[in-house]
């Protein structure tokens, strides 16, 4: 005979009943605490995504030999990379240019200093490794002017590098947590092709004005400031415009390609280590932090919900569907060159590969290995530069100008 739950409980001993009730209460409390903890971590992740990031130390200076002009750093996947890089420091020097790896072991990497450091230099141990290399426009030894571009949030600073040869301009858009100096590496390549470069800033990047919320929208609003730069370029004589975006700057450039009122002037995009689908990027970064998959889902859900903006700090709901360019690939109009390392380590190349599959008629992908995030120029400058030159000559410049530029 099957007893009802009430009858079964009634026939049990008082001690057993008490134990069952206690266990149920503890289970319910545990589930509540686990859910609360997951919600807390999700909110922290969401806030981190939209909060402008300050540069943080990611390596340590172990020794400095001013006589030999070498520096020894803590070994990391970035500091072990071959090529030329930069190092943000504090003390008597704020930025150093680094050359090739001279020696390394399991814990340290010795590199050549390309910035001369005198014997009186005093540097704090904490430092940040960078792919910038050039940190000021003067270091390119090209004519330039400082400009202000009017946008809906106010005047955004820019550098203009004029070139003779064509009416083509390239607008350089930096990534998340950096400033426009990140993109200076690309200016000489375009200048050699007779293309004018406009190196821009956008809201909340530390140089351009702050929006009301002071947070990123992952490209959903920042594109408007860059669109203002396209208008600036057209007023200054640009007939055709290339957009070049680095990391989150790639997401911004893609939003212009899909949304800009100046789409008739855009002739192509060059994307360096770009964000093509934010969901893939956030899931990847959560995995690096050993966060469970539901945390990422909750964080994305909060960021794309208007009601959660007071908690996440976002100025408005983040439209992840609109920012997913693979899903919107049919809307693309212009040729796109993507430069991405399969060993990026920050923005996985999966969505870049997916975009090629979705639009093989428009998208060309140059796959690098080892090079890491936005450090492709540093790792293999010749291949990086030649890839851009060939793509421009094939897709943008007419043959007479191409012959002259080449």
GIQUIQUI-V915289 format. One record per backbone hydrogen bond with DSSP energy under -0.5 kcal/mol. CO is the residue of the C=O (numbers start at 1). NH is the residue of the N-H. E is the energy in kcal/mol with one decimal. If there is no record, write none. Layout:
co->CO nh->NH e->E
co->CO nh->NH e->E
//
This chain:
co->1 nh->3 e->-0.5
co->4 nh->8 e->-2.9
co->5 nh->9 e->-2.4
co->6 nh->10 e->-2.4
co->7 nh->11 e->-1.7
co->8 nh->12 e->-0.8
co->9 nh->12 e->-0.7
co->13 nh->17 e->-2.3
co->14 nh->18 e->-2.5
co->15 nh->19 e->-2.1
co->16 nh->20 e->-2.6
co->17 nh->21 e->-2.5
co->18 nh->22 e->-2.4
co->19 nh->23 e->-2.5
co->20 nh->24 e->-2.4
co->21 nh->25 e->-2.4
co->22 nh->26 e->-2.6
co->23 nh->27 e->-2.7
co->24 nh->28 e->-2.7
co->25 nh->29 e->-2.7
co->26 nh->30 e->-2.9
co->27 nh->31 e->-2.6
co->28 nh->32 e->-2.2
co->29 nh->33 e->-2.7
co->30 nh->34 e->-2.8
co->31 nh->35 e->-2.7
co->32 nh->36 e->-2.6
co->33 nh->37 e->-2.8
co->34 nh->38 e->-2.4
co->35 nh->39 e->-2.4
co->36 nh->40 e->-2.5
co->37 nh->41 e->-2.5
co->38 nh->42 e->-2.3
co->39 nh->43 e->-2.3
co->40 nh->44 e->-2.2
co->41 nh->45 e->-2.5
co->42 nh->46 e->-2.6
co->43 nh->47 e->-2.7
co->44 nh->48 e->-2.1
co->45 nh->49 e->-1.9
co->46 nh->50 e->-1.4
co->47 nh->51 e->-1.4
co->50 nh->52 e->-0.5
co->50 nh->216 e->-3.5
co->59 nh->127 e->-2.2
co->60 nh->62 e->-0.7
co->60 nh->74 e->-2.4
co->63 nh->72 e->-2.8
co->64 nh->66 e->-0.7
co->65 nh->69 e->-1.1
co->65 nh->70 e->-2.0
co->69 nh->113 e->-2.6
co->70 nh->65 e->-2.5
co->71 nh->73 e->-0.5
co->71 nh->111 e->-3.0
co->72 nh->62 e->-2.9
co->72 nh->63 e->-1.5
co->73 nh->109 e->-2.5
co->76 nh->80 e->-1.6
co->78 nh->81 e->-1.9
co->85 nh->98 e->-2.9
co->86 nh->130 e->-2.8
co->87 nh->96 e->-2.2
co->88 nh->128 e->-2.2
co->90 nh->124 e->-2.9
co->94 nh->89 e->-1.9
co->96 nh->87 e->-2.2
co->97 nh->114 e->-3.0
co->97 nh->115 e->-1.1
co->98 nh->85 e->-1.9
co->100 nh->112 e->-2.1
co->103 nh->110 e->-3.5
co->107 nh->75 e->-2.2
co->108 nh->105 e->-2.4
co->109 nh->73 e->-3.1
co->109 nh->111 e->-0.5
co->110 nh->102 e->-3.3
co->110 nh->103 e->-1.4
co->111 nh->71 e->-2.3
co->112 nh->99 e->-3.8
co->114 nh->116 e->-0.5
co->118 nh->121 e->-1.8
co->122 nh->92 e->-2.9
co->125 nh->61 e->-3.2
co->127 nh->58 e->-1.8
co->127 nh->59 e->-1.9
co->128 nh->88 e->-3.0
co->130 nh->86 e->-2.9
co->132 nh->134 e->-2.3
co->136 nh->139 e->-1.3
co->137 nh->140 e->-1.7
co->138 nh->141 e->-1.5
co->145 nh->160 e->-2.8
co->147 nh->158 e->-2.3
co->148 nh->150 e->-0.6
co->149 nh->156 e->-2.9
co->151 nh->154 e->-1.0
co->154 nh->151 e->-0.8
co->155 nh->157 e->-0.5
co->156 nh->149 e->-2.6
co->157 nh->201 e->-0.7
co->158 nh->147 e->-3.1
co->159 nh->161 e->-0.5
co->159 nh->199 e->-3.0
co->160 nh->145 e->-1.9
co->160 nh->162 e->-0.7
co->161 nh->197 e->-2.1
co->167 nh->239 e->-2.2
co->167 nh->240 e->-1.5
co->168 nh->196 e->-1.6
co->169 nh->242 e->-3.1
co->170 nh->172 e->-0.6
co->170 nh->198 e->-2.7
co->171 nh->244 e->-2.8
co->172 nh->174 e->-0.5
co->172 nh->200 e->-2.0
co->173 nh->246 e->-2.5
co->175 nh->178 e->-1.3
co->179 nh->182 e->-2.1
co->180 nh->183 e->-1.7
co->181 nh->184 e->-1.5
co->182 nh->185 e->-0.5
co->183 nh->186 e->-1.8
co->183 nh->187 e->-0.5
co->184 nh->187 e->-1.1
co->184 nh->188 e->-0.6
co->186 nh->190 e->-1.6
co->187 nh->191 e->-2.7
co->188 nh->192 e->-2.2
co->189 nh->193 e->-0.5
co->190 nh->193 e->-0.9
co->190 nh->195 e->-2.5
co->191 nh->194 e->-1.8
co->194 nh->166 e->-0.8
co->196 nh->170 e->-2.9
co->197 nh->161 e->-3.1
co->197 nh->199 e->-0.5
co->198 nh->172 e->-2.5
co->198 nh->200 e->-0.7
co->199 nh->159 e->-2.3
co->200 nh->174 e->-0.5
co->202 nh->205 e->-1.4
co->202 nh->208 e->-0.5
co->209 nh->204 e->-1.7
co->214 nh->52 e->-0.5
co->217 nh->220 e->-1.8
co->219 nh->223 e->-1.0
co->221 nh->224 e->-1.7
co->221 nh->225 e->-0.5
co->222 nh->225 e->-1.1
co->222 nh->226 e->-1.3
co->223 nh->227 e->-2.5
co->224 nh->228 e->-1.7
co->225 nh->229 e->-1.1
co->226 nh->230 e->-1.7
co->227 nh->231 e->-2.1
co->228 nh->232 e->-2.2
co->229 nh->233 e->-2.5
co->230 nh->234 e->-2.3
co->231 nh->235 e->-2.1
co->232 nh->236 e->-1.4
co->233 nh->238 e->-2.8
co->234 nh->237 e->-1.3
co->240 nh->169 e->-2.4
co->241 nh->267 e->-2.7
co->241 nh->268 e->-0.8
co->242 nh->171 e->-2.7
co->242 nh->244 e->-0.5
co->243 nh->245 e->-0.5
co->243 nh->270 e->-2.7
co->244 nh->173 e->-2.8
co->245 nh->247 e->-0.5
co->245 nh->272 e->-2.7
co->246 nh->249 e->-2.9
co->247 nh->250 e->-1.4
co->247 nh->251 e->-1.0
co->247 nh->275 e->-1.9
co->248 nh->252 e->-2.0
co->249 nh->253 e->-2.5
co->250 nh->254 e->-2.3
co->251 nh->255 e->-1.6
co->252 nh->256 e->-1.8
co->253 nh->257 e->-2.2
co->254 nh->258 e->-1.6
co->255 nh->259 e->-2.0
co->256 nh->260 e->-2.3
co->260 nh->263 e->-1.1
co->262 nh->265 e->-2.0
co->262 nh->266 e->-1.0
co->265 nh->241 e->-2.7
co->268 nh->243 e->-2.1
co->269 nh->337 e->-2.8
co->270 nh->245 e->-1.8
co->271 nh->273 e->-0.6
co->271 nh->339 e->-3.1
co->272 nh->247 e->-2.6
co->274 nh->276 e->-0.7
co->276 nh->325 e->-2.3
co->277 nh->281 e->-1.4
co->278 nh->282 e->-2.8
co->279 nh->283 e->-2.2
co->280 nh->284 e->-2.1
co->281 nh->285 e->-2.6
co->282 nh->286 e->-2.2
co->283 nh->287 e->-1.8
co->284 nh->288 e->-1.9
co->285 nh->289 e->-1.4
co->286 nh->291 e->-2.7
co->287 nh->290 e->-1.5
co->292 nh->295 e->-1.5
co->292 nh->296 e->-0.9
co->293 nh->297 e->-1.8
co->294 nh->298 e->-2.5
co->295 nh->299 e->-2.6
co->296 nh->300 e->-2.7
co->297 nh->301 e->-2.4
co->298 nh->302 e->-2.4
co->299 nh->303 e->-2.4
co->300 nh->304 e->-2.0
co->302 nh->305 e->-1.3
co->303 nh->318 e->-3.0
co->305 nh->308 e->-0.9
co->306 nh->309 e->-1.3
co->308 nh->311 e->-1.2
co->308 nh->312 e->-2.6
co->309 nh->313 e->-2.3
co->317 nh->319 e->-0.6
co->318 nh->320 e->-1.7
co->319 nh->323 e->-1.7
co->320 nh->324 e->-0.7
co->321 nh->324 e->-0.8
co->323 nh->325 e->-1.1
co->324 nh->328 e->-0.8
co->326 nh->329 e->-1.3
co->328 nh->331 e->-2.4
co->329 nh->332 e->-1.5
co->335 nh->269 e->-2.1
co->336 nh->338 e->-0.5
co->336 nh->364 e->-2.9
co->337 nh->271 e->-3.3
co->338 nh->340 e->-0.5
co->338 nh->366 e->-3.2
co->339 nh->273 e->-3.2
co->340 nh->368 e->-2.5
co->341 nh->344 e->-1.2
co->344 nh->373 e->-1.2
co->346 nh->348 e->-0.6
co->349 nh->353 e->-2.2
co->350 nh->354 e->-2.4
co->351 nh->355 e->-2.1
co->352 nh->356 e->-1.5
co->353 nh->357 e->-1.8
co->354 nh->358 e->-2.2
co->355 nh->359 e->-2.4
co->357 nh->360 e->-0.5
co->359 nh->362 e->-1.5
co->359 nh->363 e->-2.7
co->362 nh->336 e->-2.6
co->364 nh->338 e->-3.1
co->364 nh->366 e->-0.5
co->365 nh->367 e->-0.7
co->366 nh->340 e->-2.0
co->368 nh->342 e->-2.7
co->369 nh->371 e->-0.9
co->372 nh->375 e->-1.0
co->375 nh->379 e->-2.0
co->376 nh->380 e->-2.6
co->378 nh->84 e->-0.9
co->380 nh->384 e->-2.4
co->381 nh->385 e->-2.7
co->382 nh->386 e->-2.6
co->383 nh->387 e->-2.3
co->384 nh->388 e->-1.6
co->385 nh->389 e->-2.6
co->386 nh->390 e->-2.6
co->387 nh->391 e->-1.9
co->388 nh->392 e->-2.6
co->389 nh->393 e->-2.5
co->390 nh->394 e->-1.9
co->391 nh->395 e->-2.3
co->392 nh->396 e->-2.7
co->392 nh->397 e->-2.0
co->398 nh->402 e->-2.5
co->399 nh->403 e->-2.5
co->400 nh->404 e->-1.8
co->401 nh->405 e->-2.9
co->402 nh->406 e->-2.5
//
